[in-house]
Amino acid sequence: MTTVTKSNGAIDRVTGSLSGHNNVQGQALGIKMDFTQPYIVTGDSNRQHLRGKVVLQSCLAKHLPVCGPYSTVTFDAIVNRYGPQTPATVKSSNKKLWPIHKTK
């Protein structure tokens, strides 16, 4: 996530993306974890709200259309011009399948 401000401190723009990739075990099991998902940004020069969502799907084999459980992962962050900043949060719809933790 990148925040660009103007000379007077106003928020000019906030950009970012959710991304990830397979590890060796995921490739062997045929788990589809490659993704890049842009954020949705709303707000003004004093406050920007970023939201991102991606669906992860586990499949039984790389070359077979036999898919198992899935999880929707959502990212939520608010960037304030004034006052303290709060940590971004990440939530998963299936916590047993994909362990997700809050950012610091």
N, C-alpha and C positions, 0 to 999 in steps of 0.2 A: 504494500500500500504506500502510495506517495502523495504527500500533501504539498501543494504549491500556494504560497501566499503572496499578496501584493505588498508594496513598500509600506503601506499603512497598517499591515497586519490582517487585512481582510482575506478570507479564503478565496483563492482564485479557482483552483480545481483540485479534486481528489481522484486519483485513479488507482486501480489495482486489479488483480485477477486471482482466482482460485486455480491451483494447478497441482498436478501430482503424476506419478508414474508407477508402473509395476515394479515390484522387486522380483528376485529370482524365484522365490516360493510362489508368488502370485502368478508368474508366467507359467510355471509348471502345473499349477492347478487350473489355469485358464481363467483367472479372475481379471475382469476388465477394469483396470484402475487408471488408465490413461485418460486425462481430462484437462481441459482448460476452459474456464467459465468466467466471463467478465462480470464485474459488479454492476448493480443497478444503483445509480447515484441520484439522490434527490436533496434539495435544500437550497441555501443561499450563501451569501458571503460570510455569515456568522455561524452557520451550522450546516454540516453535510452528513447525510445518512447513507451508508453503503450497505447493500445487501447482496449476497451471492448465494446461489444454490446449485448443487450438482447431485446427480443420482449415480451411486456406485452399484454395479451389478456383478454378482458372483456367478460364474458358469462352471459346469462340471467338466467341460472339455473345451479346448480352444477352437476345435473345428466342428463342434456339434452345437446346434441351437438349443441346448438343454441348460436353462438358467435357473439358479436357485434364489436365495434371499437377496434382497436389495436394501439399500439404505439411502435416504435423502439427507444430505449434509447441507446445513444452512449456516452462513456466516453473516454476522450482524455487527456493524461498527458505527459509532457516531463520533465525528470530529467537530469539536467546538472551537470557536475563535477565542472566547473568553472562558475563564474558569478552568477547573481541573478536567483532565481527560479521563474517560473510563475505559477499561480494557475491552477489547473486542471479544465477542463470544462466538463459539462454534457449537452447534447442536446436531445430533444425529437422530434419525427416526428409529434406528435399530442399534442401540448401544451394545448389545451382545455381539453383533457382527463387526462393528467398526468402533473401537474405543476412540473417543474424541475428548480433548481437554481444552480448557480455556487458555487463551493467550495471556502473557504477562504484560 
